Amino acid sequence: MTFKAYLKLSVMTGAVGLMAAPATAQQAAQPAGGTLPQVEVIQKKAAPAAKKKAASQQAASPAPQPPPAQPDYADQAPQLENSPYGAAASGGAAARAASGPLSPINARQALPDDLQNYTGAGTRVDAAELAQQRPLTNHDALASVPGVVTVTDDGMARHSGIGLRGSPMRRSRKVLVMEDGLPINFSTYLDPSTHYTPPTERVESIEVMRGPVVNYGPLTNHGVVNFRNLSPFGANETVIKAGIGHTWDVDKDVNNFRHVHTRQNIGNAGVVVSYSGADGAGSWDNEELSYNDFYAAIGLKGTKQDLTISGGYFRQRDTYDEINFVPGDPDNGYQEFRENGRDKLGTGAGLFGGSQFLADLSSYNADYWRVQANHNLYIDDTTTLTTRAYYSDNERNRFYFDDGDPSSFFMEGRERHYRFYGAESRIEFAQRPFLFGMTQDIQAGIRYERHEFTNCSTVGQENEVLKDGHNGNCSQFDDTNPLYDGTSERQAFDASSFAAFIQTAVHVTKSLTVTPGLRFENYDIDGFGRGFEDDEEDLNGPQKSKHDNVLPAVGFAWEAMPRTTVYGGYHQGITPQVTRGPAFPLPDEKGDNFQVGVRSTAIRGFSFDVAYFHSNIENYQVKSPEVTESGNNKYGAMDEVEIDGVEIGARLDTRPITGSPWNFFAETVYTYADSRIARGDDEGTDVSGNRVPEVPQHYANLTFGVAYKKFWDASLTWTYRGGFFTDVENSREIEVDDDEVEAGFVDDVWLLSARSNLHVTDNLSLFVSGTNLTNKFYLSDIDEGMKPGAARTIMGGFTYKF
């Protein structure tokens, strides 16, 4: 670490000491406004004689009263339904996690349960909403979140496409995506691509934090998505879910999913064991997608501490590739795409030579292992120390047809292996004195991570079928291998990261909280690349890149009226650039991000959240639809990008107003994001003023539904995804060069979905759900060709809980 970095760290350490000094003073602290829930004292009516006696005594001489008792959380059980806190003394930490102004101190939970007093923009899709929505994919579940835009190009949304507040959707590269607080981006510092999200069936809730972000990083310019699994500290239950469905216009027309989990508590121990699996269709006719997922967690709790160890294994095996349709006549490209339909054999301008055999050789293979241990120590009711250690190993290998015909062909492979591990400790001091009688809640943390990434591209021998377990010469190739024959390339990178943060929620008044904060990010990258001899665009030789960032932030929340909160803030964020490119050192995307908004649940049956956001981000990395000769993506950086946007979320329910057993409800979500290149150059062409690729300006989700008590519900949803460009020059027409689609415009689309639930008993419910009900054939994206969206899919099934 450089002297400059040590100096910055020393300043931060001093700040922690100054803020913690008054925090450690002994005091009879009063609950800060909005920090802990109010205690309502309910008294029974006294008998008439007792009333007269009491009145007489009061008239004679008022008896001295003791001071009001403060709520004692030490002996309370955690208040959250899926709480990461289990010990008997965790009541204070759990209460702050339920309704505090900051993110909970336990990193597994990104947002407080009640967002009303939270000093930032956030949304939770909870278990009840997931049960009502019956989303077939996590993209479907996120469609109801303001600021989020998704694109699905594989049918199951495993190959993630999440954009947030004006970020490109492709593989969620600019969004920090987590599972129980553990990043599931492949490598946040080396290659943040995301090809995995947990199965929807075992997700308890989805949390979306849109800023200010201080306690997580990097990838914080746009926001954070956290998928929360079942906690072992909860009610005993066993749940079975299963479904079967049909997808139109594809070979794999019968789909299925299956899920079972059990959570059991015996004394001070709890355990969760889960299995999920699915088989389904992709967007092309021959694509077949399949995964099996295993997850487990064990929790141990005492009086003042608890420990959770969780982890799992995800195995994915798809007949899938990213070679998509290339029209023979670029001037008529969109018409040729529509005429070709979902016929994979027609893609690539005859690339597959009309052979089903060659088309089916492509495969995507993923093996993902992860484990983490979380320990909470409740020093007292207002002081919590949480520590965790974690490990992640993700290997993804893709093999695809390169050239030839069934009698003489060649295959290529792209094999990538990601590994990272780390440890983190956070501490919270709640209800500590501040200036002029104000109180504050302080959080601080430190973290170390190590990332390792290897990337190998290879060309097989003539008629050699590359597949999982037979990986060509990548498994034998290394940087010094004298037998290297120019038929493969390999890059190896590692990164060491140290991060620290501090933030405090200052309760200025009972209704106003201000939260200044600071984050420090230091990481160093070392790498070595050796490429194909005829490909000058790929990395070659040793590479180094060093980074130090001090990132300030401030937020506020003002409950201007009961259950109506005005919030806003500013934070600096960074997004490390993808290392799979020719340029080193790699400058971070560093952004100034602003927001102001208002949310309310004050009107019975009606809630809304509206926010304006603005970002200025320097060194903004963009991906080209083109690839290098070895098949790797091309990346470039724009000098500056500006984003202006508005996000709206609102819901109306009639039952709270009418008291009727019937509930008619409507929900609307709209996101506008004008993401533009303020200053930028593309190979000598000034592209300033153009729109950022892969970012629709408009995205909307409109739902109308009806429910009868808890017995039955049904709803319809129209989802609108606006059109977007796929290159920085904002080309509208399809551009083809050397049998590759280099650019084009993706038109907007409206998609219709619906679902219905029938609760037969308290334990058994049936459902039916459908997406793209009009079976619209549309262009989902342009990447290595033109890719259609998924066809009409209808799924029916059951949930049984006992």
N, C-alpha and C positions, 0 to 999 in steps of 0.2 A: 504494500500500500504506500502511496506517495506521502511526502511530508504534508502536502496540502490536504490530503484526505485525513491524515492523523489530526491536523489542526481542526478541521471541520468536526471530526468525531469528538475531540476534546471539548469544543464549544458545546456540542449537544450534551455531552456527559455533564458538563457544568450546569446546563439548563435543567437537566433532570434533577441534579442535586438541589438547586435553588427551589424548584417547584416542590420537590418531595420534602424539604425541610419543614415548612409549616404543615405539610400533610401528615407528618409523623407525630406532631404535637398531640398530647392527650387532651381530650375535650369531650363535653357532653353535646355531641353534634345533633342538630335538628335536621330532619329530612329536608333536603333542598326541594324547592318547588319543581314538580314534575319528575323528580328523581325516583321517589318511591311512591307506590300507590297509597291514597288516603285510606285511613282506617275508619270505617263507619261503625259507630257504637249504637247498637239496637237495644233499647230498654223495654222491659215488659211493663204493661200498665199496672199501677199500684191499686190495691183495694181502696174503697172510699174512706174507710177509717184511717188507713195509712196515709192517704192524701191529706186529711184534716190534721193529723198529728204532725206530718211534715210541714204543713203550712204554718201551724202554731209555732213549731221550733224555729222556722225561718224568720217569723216575725219577731220572736224574742231575741235571738242572737244567731247570726249565720255561723254555721260550723266551719272551721278552717278546712280547706280542700287541698289534697296533695297535688303536686304538679301533674299535668297530663302525662300519662304513660306513653312512652315512645314504642313503636312497633318493634317487637323482638323477633328477628328473622332467624335467630340461631337454631331454633328448634322446629322451624317450618320445613316442610318438604318442598322441593323445587316446584315452581308454579307453571312451568311450561310443559305442554303435553308431550313434546319430544325433546326434553331438556338434555343438554350435554352435562348438566350438573347432577350429581347423585347423592352426595354426602348429606348428612342431617343438618350440618351447619351451612349449607349452601343457599339458604333462603335469600340472603341479601344479594348475592351475585345473580341468582335466578330472577329476583324481582327487577333488578336493573336490566337484565337481558329481556325481560318482558316488556318494559315500558321506558327504558332510559333514553337519553339523547345521543348516546354513542353506540357504535357497534359493540356487541358483547365482548368481554375480555377473552373468552374462549374462541379461538380462531375457527372452530368448526361451524360456528353460527355467525353469519355476516351481518344480520340485521336484527334489531329488537323485534319482539313479537308484535307490539303495538307501535306503529310508525308515526303516531300523531305528533310526538315531541322530538322525533329524530331530526338532527340538524343536517339534513341532506335529502337527496332524492332517492327513494327506494321503493321497491314493490316486492311483495311476497305472493307467490301462487301456492296456497296451502293445500293440505290433504283434501279438504272438502271441495275446493275448486277443481282439483285434479280428478276427484271422483265424479263430479258433475260433467266436466269437459270430456272425459274419456279420450284424451289425446292419443292418437296412434304413434306420435313421435314427440320428442322433446321440443322440436320446432313448433309443433301445434300448441304445446303447452305455453310456450313463450309468446305466442301471437297476441295474448291479452295483456302484455306488459308494454306500457308507454316507452318509447325510445328504442325498442328492439325491432330489428328487421331481420328476417331469415330467408334463405333460399335453400331448397332441397333438391339435390340432383341424384339421389341414390335410393329413394323410396322409403328407407328407414331413418334417414337423417343421422346416421352414425358418422358419416363424413361431414363434420359439422360446418354449418354456414350461418353464423350469428354475427350480425352487425349491430352496433350500439351507438346511438347519437352521432351518426354520420360517418361511422367507420366502414370500410369495405367488409362484405360478408364472407368472402372466400376463406374457408377453413378457420374462421374465427380468430385470425392471426393477431388482431389488435385488441382483443377482449381477453381479460384474465378470466378463464373458465376454471372453476374449482369443484371438487367433490369433498364435502366436509372440510373445507378450508385448504385442501391439498390441490395444487394446480394440476389440471389434466391436459393443459397445453403440453405438447411433447417436451419442449424445453423453453422456459420463458426467456432465457438469455441467449439461446443459440438458434432455435427454430420453434416459434410458438404455434405452429400449425396444430390443429385439433381434429383428430379422426375418431374421437370417442366421446360419448357422453353416457352416463349410466342408464340402464334400462328404466323407463318411466315407471314400471310396475313396482319398483322398490324405492322410488323417490318419495320421501315424505313431504318435501316442500322445495320450491325453487326460489332463491333470493336474488334480486337484481339491484345492485348498488350503483348509482349513476353519479355519485360525487357529493361533496369532496371526499377523496380517498387518501388516507394517510397510513392506515394500519395494514394495508396489503400492497404488494408490488412485486415486480414491475407491471407493465401493460395497464397503466391506470389513466391514460388520457381520456378514454371513452367510458370505462366502467368495468364492473365485476359481475359475473354470474356464478352463483354457488348452488350446487345440488346437494341437498341434505338427505342423508340416509336415516333409517330408523336408529334411535338411540337404545342401548340396552337398559336405560333407566326409564322404563315406561310400563304400561299395563301389559299383563300377559295376553298373548293372542297368537293364533295361528290363522293364516290367510292363504287361500288358494285362488288364483286367478287364471283363466284360460280363455282363449278365443280362437275362432276360425273365420277366415274371410276369403274374398275373391277379388282379384285385380284383373281388370279388362286388358285385352290387347297384348298379352305377354305369354311366354311359355310357362312361367311359374305362376299360374293363375290362382292356385290355392295357397293361402297363407295361414300361418298359425303363430300364436305366442302362448307361453306357459310360464307360470310363476307360482312359487310357494315360499312362504317365510314363516318362521315362528320366533316369538320373543317370549322368554320365560325368565322369571325371577325367583331365586331360591335364597332366602335370607339376604345377605349383603352382596350377592352376586347376581348379575343378569347377563343374558346371552341373546344374540340375534343371529340366526342362520337363514340365508336366502339363496334361492336359485331362480334364475330367469333365463329364458331362451326364446328364440324366434326364428322362423324361416319365412322369407317373403320375396317379393319381386322387386326388381329395380325399375329404372326408367326405360332402358332398352328391352327388347323382347326376350333376349337370351340371358339377361342378368338374373342371378339367383343370389340372395343374400342370406347369411345365417350367422347367428352368434349364440354362445352359451356363456353365462355369467354366474360366478359364485362369489358371495359376499358373506362375511361373518364379523361379529363384534362381541367382545366380552367386556363387561363392566364390573368393577369391584369398588365398593364404597364403605367408608368408615364414618366416623363422626365429623372430622374436619378435612378429609381428603377423599378423592375418588380417582380412579384410573380407568381409562377406556383404551382398549387395543382393538383396532379394526383393520380390515384389509380384504383383498379379494383378487380374483383372477378372471380376466375377460378374454375370451377366445373368439376371433372373427374369421370366417372363411367365406369369401365372396367370389362368385364369377363376375368380375367387375374390372373395368379399366377406365382410364380417362382419355382414351382415343375416341373422339366423337366425330360427328358428320362434317365432311369437307365437300362443299359443292363443286361440281365440275366447272360451272359457269358462275363466277362471283357476282356478275350483274343480275343473276337470277337466283342467288343463293337462298333467300328466304322461301321462295316458291319450291325449289328443289328439296329443301328441308321438310316442308309440309308434305310434299308428295312422297318422300321417303318414309315418313311416319316413324314407327318404332323399330324398323327393320335394321338390326345391327349389321347385317351382311351388306347393306347398302352404304355404310359409312366409309369415310376415308377415301372417297373417289375410287372405289374398287379395291381398297387396301386389303380386304380379306379374300379377294378373289372369288367371292360367292361361296366360300367354304364354311359350313357350320363348324367343322372341326377346328379351323383356325380361329374362328370367332370365340369358341369356347375355351381356348387355351389360356386366355387372360385370367388372372386371379389376384385377389387382394387378401393378404394373410396377416393377422395381427395377434400378438400375445402380450397382454398387459398385466403386470403384477404390481401391487402396491400394498403398503402396510404403514400404519402410523400408530403411535402411542401418545395419548393425551393424559396429563396428570394435572389435577386441580388441587391446590392447597388453600384452604380458607383460614387465613391467619386470624382474622376476626370478621365481624359481620360486614365491615366496610373495606376489607383488604383481601384481595385474592391474587395468588400467584399461579399462573398456568404455564406449563412447560410441555413441549411435544417434540418428538423425533419421528422422522418419516423417511421412506425409501420408495422409489418408483422406477420400474423397468419396463420399457415399452419397445417392442421390436415389431416393425411393420415392413413386410416384403411384398412388392408388387411385381408381377411378371406379365408381359404382354407381347403380342405378335408384332414383329418389326417389319419384315419384308419377305416376299416370295409367294409360293403357292403350296398346296398340300404335298407336292412331291419334293419341293426344295424350299425350305423356309428357315428363318432365323428369328430367335426370340431375344428380348431384352429384359433386364431386371433392374429394379431400383430397390435397394435394400438399405433400410435405415434403422439404427439402433440407438435409443435414447435412454439414458440413465441419470437420475439425480437423487440426492439424499441431503438431509439437512436437519438442523435442530433450531428451535425457537423458544424463547421465554418471554412472557408478558406479565406485567403486574398492574393492578388497579388499586388506587387509593380513592375511595368515594367519600363524599360529605366532608371534605377538608376545608379549613378556613381559607378565605381569600381576602381581598381588600374591602374595607368599608362594610364589614359584616356579611359579605357575599360568601357563598360556598362554591366548591369546585370538585369535579370528579376527574382524576388524573389517570391516564393510561400511558404506559411506556413499554417498549419491547426491543429485543435484539434478535438477529437471525443470521445463521450461516448456511450456505448451500453450495454444493459441488455438482456441476453438470458435465456430462460426457455424451458426445454425439459422434457416431460414425456414419458415413454416407458412401455407399458403393453403387456404382452403375456398371452393368456388364452386358456384353453381347455373347450369346451362346454360340455353340458350334452349329454347323448346318444340320437341320432336322433334330436338334437337341431341344427337348421340351423342358423348359425351366419351370419349376414349381416349388411349393413349400417342401423342404427336405432335399431338394436338388437345386442348389442355388448357383450353378455355374462356377466361375472361378473367384467369386467374391470371398468365399470362405477361406481360400488359400492365399489371396493376395494381401500383401502388406507393403509398407512404404519402401522397403529395401529389398524386396524379392527380386533376385536376379533373373527369374523366369518371366517377369512382367513382359507381356507381348503386345501391349497397346490395345487390348480388347476390353479393358475395364478401367475405371477410374475410382479413386478412393479419397475421401476427405475425412479427417479426424479432428475434432475440436473438443476443448474442455473449457469450462468457465468456473471461476471461484467467486462467490458473492458474499459480501457482508452488508447487512441492512439493519437500520435502527429507526425507531420512530418515537415520538412523544406527542401527546395531545391532551388537552384538558377542556372539560365542559364547565364553563363559568356560569353559574346561575345568577345572572344580574338581577332579575326579579323572579317572582313566582312563575311568570309567563314568558320570560325572555332568557334564552341560553345562547352563549357565544362560545365557539369551540376553535381556538387557534391550535395549530399543530405543525409539526415539522417531520420530514422523512429524509433519511440519508441512504443513498444507494451507491455502493462501490462494487464493481466487478471487473475482472480481467479475463480476456479470451486469448487462448493459445491454440494454434491449429497448424495443420500441414495438409496440403492438397497435392494430388498427383492426377492429372487429367488425361483424357484421350490425346494422343499426339497431334491430331489434326483439329483440335478444338481449343482455340485460344481464349474462349469466353469463360472457361471454367477455371477454378482456383488451381494454382500450382505453387509449390514451395511453401516455406513457413509463413505464418500469418500471426499478428499480434494486435490486440486492441485493448486499451485501458479506459475505464470510465469512472468518474466520480460525479455525483449529483446530490445537491441539497435542495429539497423540494418543500417549500412552505405551503401552508393551507390555512384557511379560516372558514368557518361556517356559522350559521345562526338559525335559530328556530324561535318564532314569536307567536304564541297562541293569542292572536288578535281578538278572537271571540271564542267562546266555548267550542271545543272540537273543530276549530278552524285555525290552521297554522300557516303562517307565512315563513318560508325558509329560503335560504340562498347560501352562496359561498363561492370560494375560489380555491383552486389547488393547481399546483404544477405537477405534471405527470411525465413519465418517460415510457417509451416503447422501444426496447432493443430491436435492432434490425435482424432480419433473417440472414444467417451466415452463408446460405447457399447462393452466393453471388460473387462477382469478381473483385469487388472494391473493398480494400482494407486501408486504414482502420475504419470502423463502422461508427459514424456519429449517431447518437441516440436521437430518436424523435422526442423532442422536448416541447411540451405544450403548456400554455396558460389557458386554464379552463374555468369558465364562469357559469353561474346559474342563478336563477331566482324563480320561485314558484309558490303556489298555494295549494293546500289540500284541506279537505273538509269532510266530516261525517256529521255535521251539525243538523242537517235536515233529515228528518226521519225517512228512512228508505232510500236516501240518495247520498252518494259519495262521489267526490271528484278529486283529481290531482292534475294541475296544469303547471307547466314549467317552460321557461325560455332558457336556452343554453347557447353559449358561444365559446369557440376554441380557436386559438392561434397555435399551430404546431409547426415547428421547424424540422428540416431534414426528413420529410415525410416519405417513407418508402412505399412504392407502388409496384405491383406485379404486372408484367406484360402477359398477354395471352400467348406470346411466342415462347419457345423453349430453345435451349442450346442444343448443339448436335448430339450431346449425350442424353438429352431428354430432361435436363434440369430446368427449372423455371428461371426466367430472367427477371431481375429486380433493378429498379433505379430509384433515385431519391429526388423529390421536388424540394426546392429551397424553403417554401412556406405554404401551408394550407390553412384556409380559414373556413370555419363551420359555423353557420347560424341555423338555429332550429327551434321548433316548438313541439312539445309532446303533451298530449291530452289523454286522460283516462277518466271515464265516468260510468257509473252504474246506478240504475233505478230499479227498486223492488217495490211492488204494490202491497205485499202482505203486511209489512210494518205500518203502513198507512191505514189500510182497511180492516186489518185483523181477520181477513178471510182465510179459509184453508187454501184457497187458490192464490198463487203468486205469479204475476206476470212481470217479467224482468227484461231489461234491455241494457246492453253494455256496449260502449264504444271506445275504441282506442285509435288515436291518429298521431302519426309522427311526420313532421316536416323537417328535412335536413338538407340545407343548401351547403354542400361540401365542395369547395372550389380551390383550385390551385391559385394562390395569390402571386407566387413567383416560382417559375419552373421552366426547365429546358429539357427537351427530348431530342438528343442527337443533333443539336444545332437549331431546332425549331422551338420558338418561344410558345409555350402552352399556357401562359398566365391567363387567368380568367376562365379556363376550362373546368369542367366538373371532374371530380375525383372518380376514377373507375370503380365499378362495383358498388356504387352507392345510389339507391333510388332516392329521389327527392320526396316522394310521398309513399306512405304505407298506412293502411287502415284495416281495422278489424271490427265488424259490426255484428252483434249477436242479439237475437230476439228469442225469448223462450217463455215457457209456462211450466209451472210445477203445482202439484196437488199434495199438500202436506209434505211428508217425507216419503210418500208412497211412489210418486211418478213424476218425471220431468222430461221435457223435450225442448230442443233449441235448434235454430238455424244460424249459420254464420257465413257472412260474405267477407272474404279477405281480399284486399286490393294491394298488389305490389306494383309500385311504379316502375317505369322503364329506367334503364341505366346504360351508360357507356362501359366499354371494356378496355379502352385504351386512353392514354392521357391526351391524345390528339382529338378525342371525341368523334371518331369516325362513325357515321351512321350506316354506311353500306358495308356489307361483308367484304373483307379484304383477305385474299388468299395469295400466298407466295410459297412456291415449292411444296405444294400439296399440304400446306398448313394454314389454318385460319388464324390471321394475326389480329383482327379487330372486327368490330361490328356493334350494333345497338341491339339491346335486348328489350323488346316491347313490354309494355305494362300488361297486367292480367288480373281479372277477377276470378276467384275460385269460391265455390260453394261447398260447405260442409254441414253436417248435421249429426246429432246424437240424441239418444233417449235412454233413460234408466228406469227400471222397474224394481222396486224393493219388495220382493215377495214376502220375506220375513225380516226380522231384525238381523239375521245372519246371512241371508241369501239375497243377492241382487243380480238382475240380468241387464244386459246393455246391448245396444246396436249403435254403430258409429260409421260414418262414411266421409271420405274426402274426395274433392274434385268430382262432385256428383254429376256435373254436366259432361264429364269426360272430355274436358277441353284439352286439345293438343297445343302445347305452348312451348316456347323456348325458355328454359330455366336459366341458362348461363352459356357463355362462350369461353371455353378453356380447352385448348388442344382440339378445337372443333366445336360444333354446335350440339348442345345437350338438351333433350326434352325433359319436361317435368313429369312426375309420376302420373299414371293413368288413374281412372276412377277405382277406388278401393273401398270395399264395405267389409266391416268386421263385426261379428257378434260373439258374445261370450257371457261369462258369469264371474262373480266374486262371492266366495263363501268364507265367512269369518266365524271362528269359534274359539 
